C-alpha cells in the first residue's frame, strides 16, 4: 500500500509538470505571436524584448541556486565542466562563428545576390511571414535559454 501512494504521487507530479510545460508553451506562443507583430526598433518593441530576456536570466539564476543548494556542481564552474569538454565547446562555437563569417564575406563579394544569399537576406525572406517571425523568435529563445543555463 505504501509504494502505491508513492507511485500515485509521482504520476501526479509528472502530470503537473506536463501541464505546466504545456501552459508555458502556450504562453510563450501567444507572447511570441504578439511580440513579432510589433513595429521593429520602436520603444514598445524594445520594452517587449526585455521581457523574455529578463525572464530567461531570472529562471536560469533560480535554477543555478537550486542546483547549488542540492549540492550538485553548478554549470559554468570548474568542477562541472572538465577542461576537455570545455575546449570542445569552444572549438565547436568558434568553428560555427568562423563558418558564418566566411559565408557572409563570400556572399557579400559575390553576385548576383539570388545565387549567393547572405545570412541577413535569408532571414529577411523568412521574416516576411508572421509565422516565420514566430519561428525565429522561438529559435532565438531556445538559443538564449541554452546559453543562459
Secondary structure as UniProt FT lines:
FT   HELIX           2..35
FT   TURN            36..37
FT   TURN            40..41
FT   HELIX           43..69
FT   TURN            70..71
FT   TURN            75..76
FT   TURN            78..80
FT   HELIX           83..109
FT   TURN            113..115
FT   HELIX           119..127
FT   HELIX           130..148
//
